[in-house]
Amino acid sequence: MKCNNGAAAIQAWRNRFLRDGALAEDEYDSACRSAEELERSGIISDIEWVHLVKQANAELLTFND
């Protein structure tokens, strides 16, 4: 069950924060806080959290190019 909830939460996170292809700094902060809350609440693992933050980092760098 946790796996399904985690996968759904990750997809929702990606839809919310990565759909436009670049993150401004305030959006990046929100994305990282949201990912941290998912991890802290046990919905996603620490490894999944790292992947989400890496994706947010990449999108922030895209925005700043």
Distance bins in CASP14 RR format, pairs under 12 A and 6 or more apart:
PFRMAT RR
TARGET T0000
AUTHOR 0000-0000-0000
RMODE 2
METHOD distances of the structure
MODEL  1
1 7 0 0 0 0 0 1 0 0 0 0 0
1 8 0 0 0 0 0 1 0 0 0 0 0
1 43 0 0 0 0 0 1 0 0 0 0 0
2 8 0 0 0 0 0 1 0 0 0 0 0
2 9 0 0 0 0 0 1 0 0 0 0 0
2 38 0 0 0 0 0 1 0 0 0 0 0
2 41 0 0 0 0 0 1 0 0 0 0 0
2 42 1 0 0 1 0 0 0 0 0 0 0
2 43 1 0 0 1 0 0 0 0 0 0 0
2 44 0 0 0 0 1 0 0 0 0 0 0
2 45 0 0 0 0 1 0 0 0 0 0 0
2 48 0 0 0 0 0 1 0 0 0 0 0
3 9 0 0 0 0 0 1 0 0 0 0 0
3 10 0 0 0 0 0 1 0 0 0 0 0
3 42 0 0 0 0 0 1 0 0 0 0 0
3 43 0 0 0 0 0 1 0 0 0 0 0
3 44 0 0 0 0 1 0 0 0 0 0 0
3 45 0 0 0 0 1 0 0 0 0 0 0
3 48 0 0 0 0 0 1 0 0 0 0 0
4 10 0 0 0 0 0 1 0 0 0 0 0
4 11 0 0 0 0 0 1 0 0 0 0 0
4 43 0 0 0 0 0 1 0 0 0 0 0
4 44 0 0 0 0 0 1 0 0 0 0 0
5 11 0 0 0 0 0 1 0 0 0 0 0
5 12 0 0 0 0 0 1 0 0 0 0 0
5 38 0 0 0 0 1 0 0 0 0 0 0
5 41 0 0 0 0 0 1 0 0 0 0 0
5 42 0 0 0 0 1 0 0 0 0 0 0
5 43 1 0 1 0 0 0 0 0 0 0 0
5 44 0 0 0 0 1 0 0 0 0 0 0
5 45 0 0 0 0 0 1 0 0 0 0 0
5 48 0 0 0 0 0 1 0 0 0 0 0
6 12 0 0 0 0 1 0 0 0 0 0 0
6 13 0 0 0 0 1 0 0 0 0 0 0
6 14 0 0 0 0 0 1 0 0 0 0 0
6 35 0 0 0 0 0 1 0 0 0 0 0
6 38 1 0 0 1 0 0 0 0 0 0 0
6 39 0 0 0 0 0 1 0 0 0 0 0
6 41 0 0 0 0 0 1 0 0 0 0 0
6 42 0 0 0 0 1 0 0 0 0 0 0
6 43 1 0 1 0 0 0 0 0 0 0 0
6 44 1 0 1 0 0 0 0 0 0 0 0
6 45 0 0 0 0 1 0 0 0 0 0 0
6 47 0 0 0 0 0 1 0 0 0 0 0
6 48 1 0 0 1 0 0 0 0 0 0 0
6 49 0 0 0 0 0 1 0 0 0 0 0
6 51 0 0 0 0 0 1 0 0 0 0 0
6 52 0 0 0 0 0 1 0 0 0 0 0
7 13 0 0 0 0 0 1 0 0 0 0 0
7 14 0 0 0 0 0 1 0 0 0 0 0
7 38 0 0 0 0 0 1 0 0 0 0 0
7 43 0 0 0 0 1 0 0 0 0 0 0
7 44 0 0 0 0 1 0 0 0 0 0 0
7 45 0 0 0 0 0 1 0 0 0 0 0
7 48 0 0 0 0 1 0 0 0 0 0 0
8 14 0 0 0 0 0 1 0 0 0 0 0
8 15 0 0 0 0 0 1 0 0 0 0 0
8 38 0 0 0 0 0 1 0 0 0 0 0
8 43 0 0 0 0 1 0 0 0 0 0 0
8 44 0 0 0 0 0 1 0 0 0 0 0
9 15 0 0 0 0 0 1 0 0 0 0 0
9 16 0 0 0 0 0 1 0 0 0 0 0
9 34 0 0 0 0 1 0 0 0 0 0 0
9 35 0 0 0 0 1 0 0 0 0 0 0
9 37 0 0 0 0 1 0 0 0 0 0 0
9 38 1 0 1 0 0 0 0 0 0 0 0
9 39 0 0 0 0 0 1 0 0 0 0 0
9 41 0 0 0 0 1 0 0 0 0 0 0
9 42 0 0 0 0 1 0 0 0 0 0 0
9 43 1 0 1 0 0 0 0 0 0 0 0
9 44 1 0 0 1 0 0 0 0 0 0 0
9 45 0 0 0 0 0 1 0 0 0 0 0
9 48 0 0 0 0 1 0 0 0 0 0 0
9 49 0 0 0 0 0 1 0 0 0 0 0
9 52 0 0 0 0 1 0 0 0 0 0 0
10 16 0 0 0 0 0 1 0 0 0 0 0
10 17 0 0 0 0 0 1 0 0 0 0 0
10 18 0 0 0 0 0 1 0 0 0 0 0
10 34 0 0 0 0 0 1 0 0 0 0 0
10 35 0 0 0 0 1 0 0 0 0 0 0
10 38 1 0 0 1 0 0 0 0 0 0 0
10 39 0 0 0 0 0 1 0 0 0 0 0
10 43 0 0 0 0 1 0 0 0 0 0 0
10 44 1 0 0 1 0 0 0 0 0 0 0
10 45 0 0 0 0 0 1 0 0 0 0 0
10 47 0 0 0 0 0 1 0 0 0 0 0
10 48 1 0 0 1 0 0 0 0 0 0 0
10 49 0 0 0 0 1 0 0 0 0 0 0
10 51 0 0 0 0 1 0 0 0 0 0 0
10 52 1 0 0 1 0 0 0 0 0 0 0
10 55 0 0 0 0 1 0 0 0 0 0 0
11 17 0 0 0 0 0 1 0 0 0 0 0
11 18 0 0 0 0 0 1 0 0 0 0 0
11 19 0 0 0 0 0 1 0 0 0 0 0
11 38 0 0 0 0 0 1 0 0 0 0 0
11 43 0 0 0 0 0 1 0 0 0 0 0
11 44 0 0 0 0 0 1 0 0 0 0 0
11 48 0 0 0 0 0 1 0 0 0 0 0
11 52 0 0 0 0 0 1 0 0 0 0 0
12 18 0 0 0 0 0 1 0 0 0 0 0
12 19 0 0 0 0 0 1 0 0 0 0 0
12 31 0 0 0 0 0 1 0 0 0 0 0
12 34 0 0 0 0 1 0 0 0 0 0 0
12 35 0 0 0 0 0 1 0 0 0 0 0
12 38 0 0 0 0 1 0 0 0 0 0 0
12 43 0 0 0 0 0 1 0 0 0 0 0
12 44 0 0 0 0 0 1 0 0 0 0 0
12 52 0 0 0 0 0 1 0 0 0 0 0
13 19 0 0 0 0 0 1 0 0 0 0 0
13 30 0 0 0 0 0 1 0 0 0 0 0
13 31 1 0 0 1 0 0 0 0 0 0 0
13 32 0 0 0 0 0 1 0 0 0 0 0
13 33 0 0 0 0 0 1 0 0 0 0 0
13 34 1 0 0 1 0 0 0 0 0 0 0
13 35 1 0 0 1 0 0 0 0 0 0 0
13 36 0 0 0 0 0 1 0 0 0 0 0
13 37 0 0 0 0 0 1 0 0 0 0 0
13 38 1 0 0 1 0 0 0 0 0 0 0
13 39 0 0 0 0 0 1 0 0 0 0 0
13 43 0 0 0 0 1 0 0 0 0 0 0
13 44 0 0 0 0 1 0 0 0 0 0 0
13 48 0 0 0 0 1 0 0 0 0 0 0
13 49 0 0 0 0 0 1 0 0 0 0 0
13 51 0 0 0 0 0 1 0 0 0 0 0
13 52 1 0 0 1 0 0 0 0 0 0 0
13 53 0 0 0 0 0 1 0 0 0 0 0
13 55 0 0 0 0 1 0 0 0 0 0 0
13 56 0 0 0 0 1 0 0 0 0 0 0
14 20 0 0 0 0 0 1 0 0 0 0 0
14 21 0 0 0 0 0 1 0 0 0 0 0
14 23 0 0 0 0 0 1 0 0 0 0 0
14 31 0 0 0 0 1 0 0 0 0 0 0
14 34 0 0 0 0 0 1 0 0 0 0 0
14 35 0 0 0 0 0 1 0 0 0 0 0
14 38 0 0 0 0 0 1 0 0 0 0 0
14 44 0 0 0 0 0 1 0 0 0 0 0
14 48 0 0 0 0 0 1 0 0 0 0 0
14 51 0 0 0 0 0 1 0 0 0 0 0
14 52 0 0 0 0 1 0 0 0 0 0 0
14 55 1 0 0 1 0 0 0 0 0 0 0
14 56 0 0 0 0 0 1 0 0 0 0 0
14 59 0 0 0 0 0 1 0 0 0 0 0
15 21 0 0 0 0 0 1 0 0 0 0 0
15 31 0 0 0 0 0 1 0 0 0 0 0
15 34 0 0 0 0 0 1 0 0 0 0 0
16 23 0 0 0 0 0 1 0 0 0 0 0
16 27 0 0 0 0 1 0 0 0 0 0 0
16 30 0 0 0 0 1 0 0 0 0 0 0
16 31 1 0 0 1 0 0 0 0 0 0 0
16 34 1 0 0 1 0 0 0 0 0 0 0
16 35 0 0 0 0 0 1 0 0 0 0 0
16 38 0 0 0 0 0 1 0 0 0 0 0
16 52 0 0 0 0 0 1 0 0 0 0 0
16 55 0 0 0 0 0 1 0 0 0 0 0
16 56 0 0 0 0 0 1 0 0 0 0 0
16 59 0 0 0 0 0 1 0 0 0 0 0
17 23 1 0 0 1 0 0 0 0 0 0 0
17 24 0 0 0 0 0 1 0 0 0 0 0
17 26 0 0 0 0 0 1 0 0 0 0 0
17 27 1 0 0 1 0 0 0 0 0 0 0
17 28 0 0 0 0 1 0 0 0 0 0 0
17 29 0 0 0 0 0 1 0 0 0 0 0
17 30 1 0 0 1 0 0 0 0 0 0 0
17 31 1 0 1 0 0 0 0 0 0 0 0
17 32 0 0 0 0 1 0 0 0 0 0 0
17 33 0 0 0 0 0 1 0 0 0 0 0
17 34 1 0 0 1 0 0 0 0 0 0 0
17 35 0 0 0 0 1 0 0 0 0 0 0
17 38 0 0 0 0 0 1 0 0 0 0 0
17 52 0 0 0 0 1 0 0 0 0 0 0
17 53 0 0 0 0 0 1 0 0 0 0 0
17 55 0 0 0 0 1 0 0 0 0 0 0
17 56 1 0 0 1 0 0 0 0 0 0 0
17 57 0 0 0 0 0 1 0 0 0 0 0
17 58 0 0 0 0 0 1 0 0 0 0 0
17 59 1 0 0 1 0 0 0 0 0 0 0
17 60 0 0 0 0 0 1 0 0 0 0 0
17 63 0 0 0 0 0 1 0 0 0 0 0
18 27 0 0 0 0 1 0 0 0 0 0 0
18 28 0 0 0 0 0 1 0 0 0 0 0
18 31 0 0 0 0 1 0 0 0 0 0 0
18 34 0 0 0 0 0 1 0 0 0 0 0
18 35 0 0 0 0 0 1 0 0 0 0 0
18 51 0 0 0 0 0 1 0 0 0 0 0
18 52 0 0 0 0 1 0 0 0 0 0 0
18 54 0 0 0 0 0 1 0 0 0 0 0
18 55 1 0 0 1 0 0 0 0 0 0 0
18 56 1 0 0 1 0 0 0 0 0 0 0
18 57 0 0 0 0 0 1 0 0 0 0 0
18 58 0 0 0 0 1 0 0 0 0 0 0
18 59 1 0 0 1 0 0 0 0 0 0 0
18 60 0 0 0 0 0 1 0 0 0 0 0
18 62 0 0 0 0 0 1 0 0 0 0 0
18 63 0 0 0 0 0 1 0 0 0 0 0
19 27 0 0 0 0 0 1 0 0 0 0 0
19 31 0 0 0 0 0 1 0 0 0 0 0
19 55 0 0 0 0 0 1 0 0 0 0 0
19 59 0 0 0 0 0 1 0 0 0 0 0
20 27 0 0 0 0 1 0 0 0 0 0 0
20 31 0 0 0 0 0 1 0 0 0 0 0
20 59 0 0 0 0 1 0 0 0 0 0 0
20 62 0 0 0 0 0 1 0 0 0 0 0
20 63 0 0 0 0 1 0 0 0 0 0 0
21 27 0 0 0 0 0 1 0 0 0 0 0
21 28 0 0 0 0 0 1 0 0 0 0 0
21 31 0 0 0 0 0 1 0 0 0 0 0
21 55 0 0 0 0 0 1 0 0 0 0 0
21 56 0 0 0 0 0 1 0 0 0 0 0
21 58 0 0 0 0 1 0 0 0 0 0 0
21 59 1 0 1 0 0 0 0 0 0 0 0
21 60 0 0 0 0 0 1 0 0 0 0 0
21 61 0 0 0 0 0 1 0 0 0 0 0
21 62 1 0 0 1 0 0 0 0 0 0 0
21 63 0 0 0 0 1 0 0 0 0 0 0
21 65 0 0 0 0 0 1 0 0 0 0 0
22 28 0 0 0 0 1 0 0 0 0 0 0
22 31 0 0 0 0 0 1 0 0 0 0 0
22 55 0 0 0 0 0 1 0 0 0 0 0
22 56 0 0 0 0 0 1 0 0 0 0 0
22 57 0 0 0 0 0 1 0 0 0 0 0
22 58 0 0 0 0 1 0 0 0 0 0 0
22 59 1 0 1 0 0 0 0 0 0 0 0
22 60 1 0 0 1 0 0 0 0 0 0 0
22 61 0 0 0 0 1 0 0 0 0 0 0
22 62 1 0 1 0 0 0 0 0 0 0 0
22 63 1 1 0 0 0 0 0 0 0 0 0
22 64 0 0 0 0 1 0 0 0 0 0 0
22 65 0 0 0 0 1 0 0 0 0 0 0
23 29 0 0 0 0 1 0 0 0 0 0 0
23 30 0 0 0 0 1 0 0 0 0 0 0
23 31 1 0 0 1 0 0 0 0 0 0 0
23 32 0 0 0 0 1 0 0 0 0 0 0
23 34 0 0 0 0 0 1 0 0 0 0 0
23 52 0 0 0 0 0 1 0 0 0 0 0
23 53 0 0 0 0 0 1 0 0 0 0 0
23 55 0 0 0 0 1 0 0 0 0 0 0
23 56 1 0 0 1 0 0 0 0 0 0 0
23 57 0 0 0 0 1 0 0 0 0 0 0
23 58 0 0 0 0 1 0 0 0 0 0 0
23 59 1 0 1 0 0 0 0 0 0 0 0
23 60 1 0 1 0 0 0 0 0 0 0 0
23 61 0 0 0 0 1 0 0 0 0 0 0
23 62 1 0 0 1 0 0 0 0 0 0 0
23 63 1 0 1 0 0 0 0 0 0 0 0
23 64 0 0 0 0 1 0 0 0 0 0 0
24 30 0 0 0 0 1 0 0 0 0 0 0
24 31 0 0 0 0 0 1 0 0 0 0 0
24 56 0 0 0 0 0 1 0 0 0 0 0
24 59 0 0 0 0 1 0 0 0 0 0 0
24 60 0 0 0 0 1 0 0 0 0 0 0
24 61 0 0 0 0 0 1 0 0 0 0 0
24 62 0 0 0 0 0 1 0 0 0 0 0
24 63 1 0 1 0 0 0 0 0 0 0 0
24 64 0 0 0 0 1 0 0 0 0 0 0
25 31 0 0 0 0 0 1 0 0 0 0 0
25 32 0 0 0 0 0 1 0 0 0 0 0
25 56 0 0 0 0 0 1 0 0 0 0 0
25 57 0 0 0 0 0 1 0 0 0 0 0
25 59 0 0 0 0 0 1 0 0 0 0 0
25 60 1 0 0 1 0 0 0 0 0 0 0
25 61 0 0 0 0 0 1 0 0 0 0 0
25 63 1 0 0 1 0 0 0 0 0 0 0
25 64 0 0 0 0 1 0 0 0 0 0 0
26 32 0 0 0 0 0 1 0 0 0 0 0
26 33 0 0 0 0 0 1 0 0 0 0 0
26 60 0 0 0 0 0 1 0 0 0 0 0
26 63 0 0 0 0 0 1 0 0 0 0 0
27 33 0 0 0 0 0 1 0 0 0 0 0
27 34 0 0 0 0 0 1 0 0 0 0 0
27 56 0 0 0 0 1 0 0 0 0 0 0
27 59 0 0 0 0 1 0 0 0 0 0 0
27 60 0 0 0 0 1 0 0 0 0 0 0
27 62 0 0 0 0 0 1 0 0 0 0 0
27 63 0 0 0 0 1 0 0 0 0 0 0
28 34 0 0 0 0 0 1 0 0 0 0 0
28 35 0 0 0 0 0 1 0 0 0 0 0
28 52 0 0 0 0 0 1 0 0 0 0 0
28 53 0 0 0 0 1 0 0 0 0 0 0
28 55 0 0 0 0 0 1 0 0 0 0 0
28 56 1 0 1 0 0 0 0 0 0 0 0
28 57 1 0 0 1 0 0 0 0 0 0 0
28 58 0 0 0 0 0 1 0 0 0 0 0
28 59 1 0 0 1 0 0 0 0 0 0 0
28 60 1 0 1 0 0 0 0 0 0 0 0
28 61 0 0 0 0 1 0 0 0 0 0 0
28 62 0 0 0 0 0 1 0 0 0 0 0
28 63 1 0 0 1 0 0 0 0 0 0 0
28 64 0 0 0 0 1 0 0 0 0 0 0
29 35 0 0 0 0 0 1 0 0 0 0 0
29 36 0 0 0 0 0 1 0 0 0 0 0
29 53 0 0 0 0 0 1 0 0 0 0 0
29 56 0 0 0 0 1 0 0 0 0 0 0
29 60 0 0 0 0 1 0 0 0 0 0 0
30 36 0 0 0 0 0 1 0 0 0 0 0
30 37 0 0 0 0 0 1 0 0 0 0 0
30 56 0 0 0 0 1 0 0 0 0 0 0
30 59 0 0 0 0 0 1 0 0 0 0 0
30 60 0 0 0 0 0 1 0 0 0 0 0
31 37 0 0 0 0 0 1 0 0 0 0 0
31 38 0 0 0 0 0 1 0 0 0 0 0
31 49 0 0 0 0 0 1 0 0 0 0 0
31 52 1 0 0 1 0 0 0 0 0 0 0
31 53 0 0 0 0 1 0 0 0 0 0 0
31 54 0 0 0 0 0 1 0 0 0 0 0
31 55 0 0 0 0 1 0 0 0 0 0 0
31 56 1 0 1 0 0 0 0 0 0 0 0
31 57 0 0 0 0 1 0 0 0 0 0 0
31 58 0 0 0 0 0 1 0 0 0 0 0
31 59 1 0 0 1 0 0 0 0 0 0 0
31 60 0 0 0 0 1 0 0 0 0 0 0
31 63 0 0 0 0 0 1 0 0 0 0 0
32 38 0 0 0 0 0 1 0 0 0 0 0
32 39 0 0 0 0 0 1 0 0 0 0 0
32 49 0 0 0 0 1 0 0 0 0 0 0
32 50 0 0 0 0 0 1 0 0 0 0 0
32 52 0 0 0 0 1 0 0 0 0 0 0
32 53 1 0 1 0 0 0 0 0 0 0 0
32 54 0 0 0 0 0 1 0 0 0 0 0
32 55 0 0 0 0 0 1 0 0 0 0 0
32 56 1 0 1 0 0 0 0 0 0 0 0
32 57 0 0 0 0 1 0 0 0 0 0 0
32 59 0 0 0 0 0 1 0 0 0 0 0
32 60 0 0 0 0 1 0 0 0 0 0 0
33 39 0 0 0 0 0 1 0 0 0 0 0
33 40 0 0 0 0 0 1 0 0 0 0 0
33 49 0 0 0 0 0 1 0 0 0 0 0
33 52 0 0 0 0 0 1 0 0 0 0 0
33 53 0 0 0 0 0 1 0 0 0 0 0
33 56 0 0 0 0 0 1 0 0 0 0 0
34 40 0 0 0 0 0 1 0 0 0 0 0
34 41 0 0 0 0 0 1 0 0 0 0 0
34 43 0 0 0 0 0 1 0 0 0 0 0
34 44 0 0 0 0 0 1 0 0 0 0 0
34 49 0 0 0 0 0 1 0 0 0 0 0
34 52 0 0 0 0 1 0 0 0 0 0 0
34 53 0 0 0 0 0 1 0 0 0 0 0
34 56 0 0 0 0 1 0 0 0 0 0 0
35 41 0 0 0 0 0 1 0 0 0 0 0
35 42 0 0 0 0 0 1 0 0 0 0 0
35 43 0 0 0 0 0 1 0 0 0 0 0
35 44 1 0 0 1 0 0 0 0 0 0 0
35 45 0 0 0 0 0 1 0 0 0 0 0
35 46 0 0 0 0 0 1 0 0 0 0 0
35 47 0 0 0 0 0 1 0 0 0 0 0
35 48 0 0 0 0 1 0 0 0 0 0 0
35 49 1 0 1 0 0 0 0 0 0 0 0
35 50 0 0 0 0 1 0 0 0 0 0 0
35 51 0 0 0 0 1 0 0 0 0 0 0
35 52 1 0 1 0 0 0 0 0 0 0 0
35 53 1 0 1 0 0 0 0 0 0 0 0
35 54 0 0 0 0 0 1 0 0 0 0 0
35 55 0 0 0 0 1 0 0 0 0 0 0
35 56 1 0 0 1 0 0 0 0 0 0 0
35 57 0 0 0 0 0 1 0 0 0 0 0
36 42 0 0 0 0 0 1 0 0 0 0 0
36 43 0 0 0 0 0 1 0 0 0 0 0
36 44 0 0 0 0 1 0 0 0 0 0 0
36 46 0 0 0 0 0 1 0 0 0 0 0
36 48 0 0 0 0 0 1 0 0 0 0 0
36 49 1 0 0 1 0 0 0 0 0 0 0
36 50 0 0 0 0 0 1 0 0 0 0 0
36 52 0 0 0 0 1 0 0 0 0 0 0
36 53 0 0 0 0 1 0 0 0 0 0 0
36 56 0 0 0 0 0 1 0 0 0 0 0
37 43 0 0 0 0 1 0 0 0 0 0 0
37 44 0 0 0 0 1 0 0 0 0 0 0
37 49 0 0 0 0 1 0 0 0 0 0 0
37 52 0 0 0 0 0 1 0 0 0 0 0
38 44 1 0 1 0 0 0 0 0 0 0 0
38 45 0 0 0 0 1 0 0 0 0 0 0
38 46 0 0 0 0 0 1 0 0 0 0 0
38 48 1 0 0 1 0 0 0 0 0 0 0
38 49 1 0 0 1 0 0 0 0 0 0 0
38 51 0 0 0 0 0 1 0 0 0 0 0
38 52 1 0 0 1 0 0 0 0 0 0 0
38 53 0 0 0 0 0 1 0 0 0 0 0
39 45 1 0 0 1 0 0 0 0 0 0 0
39 46 1 0 1 0 0 0 0 0 0 0 0
39 47 0 0 0 0 1 0 0 0 0 0 0
39 48 1 0 0 1 0 0 0 0 0 0 0
39 49 1 1 0 0 0 0 0 0 0 0 0
39 50 0 0 0 0 1 0 0 0 0 0 0
39 51 0 0 0 0 0 1 0 0 0 0 0
39 52 0 0 0 0 1 0 0 0 0 0 0
39 53 0 0 0 0 1 0 0 0 0 0 0
40 46 0 0 0 0 1 0 0 0 0 0 0
40 49 0 0 0 0 1 0 0 0 0 0 0
41 49 0 0 0 0 0 1 0 0 0 0 0
42 48 0 0 0 0 1 0 0 0 0 0 0
42 49 0 0 0 0 1 0 0 0 0 0 0
43 49 0 0 0 0 1 0 0 0 0 0 0
43 52 0 0 0 0 0 1 0 0 0 0 0
44 50 0 0 0 0 1 0 0 0 0 0 0
44 51 0 0 0 0 1 0 0 0 0 0 0
44 52 1 0 0 1 0 0 0 0 0 0 0
44 53 0 0 0 0 0 1 0 0 0 0 0
45 51 0 0 0 0 1 0 0 0 0 0 0
45 52 0 0 0 0 0 1 0 0 0 0 0
46 52 0 0 0 0 0 1 0 0 0 0 0
46 53 0 0 0 0 0 1 0 0 0 0 0
47 53 0 0 0 0 0 1 0 0 0 0 0
47 54 0 0 0 0 0 1 0 0 0 0 0
48 54 0 0 0 0 0 1 0 0 0 0 0
48 55 0 0 0 0 0 1 0 0 0 0 0
49 55 0 0 0 0 0 1 0 0 0 0 0
49 56 0 0 0 0 0 1 0 0 0 0 0
50 56 0 0 0 0 0 1 0 0 0 0 0
50 57 0 0 0 0 0 1 0 0 0 0 0
51 57 0 0 0 0 0 1 0 0 0 0 0
51 58 0 0 0 0 0 1 0 0 0 0 0
52 58 0 0 0 0 0 1 0 0 0 0 0
52 59 0 0 0 0 0 1 0 0 0 0 0
53 59 0 0 0 0 0 1 0 0 0 0 0
53 60 0 0 0 0 0 1 0 0 0 0 0
54 60 0 0 0 0 0 1 0 0 0 0 0
54 61 0 0 0 0 0 1 0 0 0 0 0
55 61 0 0 0 0 0 1 0 0 0 0 0
55 62 0 0 0 0 0 1 0 0 0 0 0
56 62 0 0 0 0 0 1 0 0 0 0 0
56 63 0 0 0 0 0 1 0 0 0 0 0
57 63 0 0 0 0 0 1 0 0 0 0 0
57 64 0 0 0 0 0 1 0 0 0 0 0
58 64 0 0 0 0 0 1 0 0 0 0 0
58 65 0 0 0 0 0 1 0 0 0 0 0
59 65 0 0 0 0 0 1 0 0 0 0 0
END
